[in-house]
């Protein structure tokens, strides 16, 4: 009887530990490559934090380097190349003109084709955001951990963003300026 109690206790510890293993540390990618002069517009432009929730769910948090005057803009504001087919949905964003919609697969400003893109709603200067959080659900297969969520595209990138730069340091001030360039 004592062996059964020890076995039941060990099984309970294993069941309790399983959810803790699924919440592994996120991976953060720096958005640091540019198709514009990095002398005039030095990186980092922002980050993308990928969090593994379970074998078929992950979250991607895009944050622009707003303090340096960089902000996500327009179509292809966010892009990712997933390891497997996913549907993704908006969890939140701070675009004053609307958070837009799924853009499907597409080319991100010369960085290659990505399996999924997100477009901000076009509403004049309202198509800008400094934070976009997307939830991804794998529709076929499973991911083993956070390292398995994304895969290199044909140009050797996993994430991309359409970023504008301007004389601003907050979302509201970036909505009041003409962006000097995008890339």
Secondary structure, 3 states (H helix, E strand, C coil): CHHHHHHHHHHHHHHHHHHHHHCCCCEEEEECCCCCCCCCCCCCCEEEEEEEEECCEEEEEEEECHHHCEEEECCCCEEECECCCEEEEEEEECCCCCCCEEEEEEECCCCCEEEEEEECCCCHHHCEECEEEEEEEECCCCCCCHHHCECCCCCCCCEECCEEECCCCCHHHHCCCCCCEEC
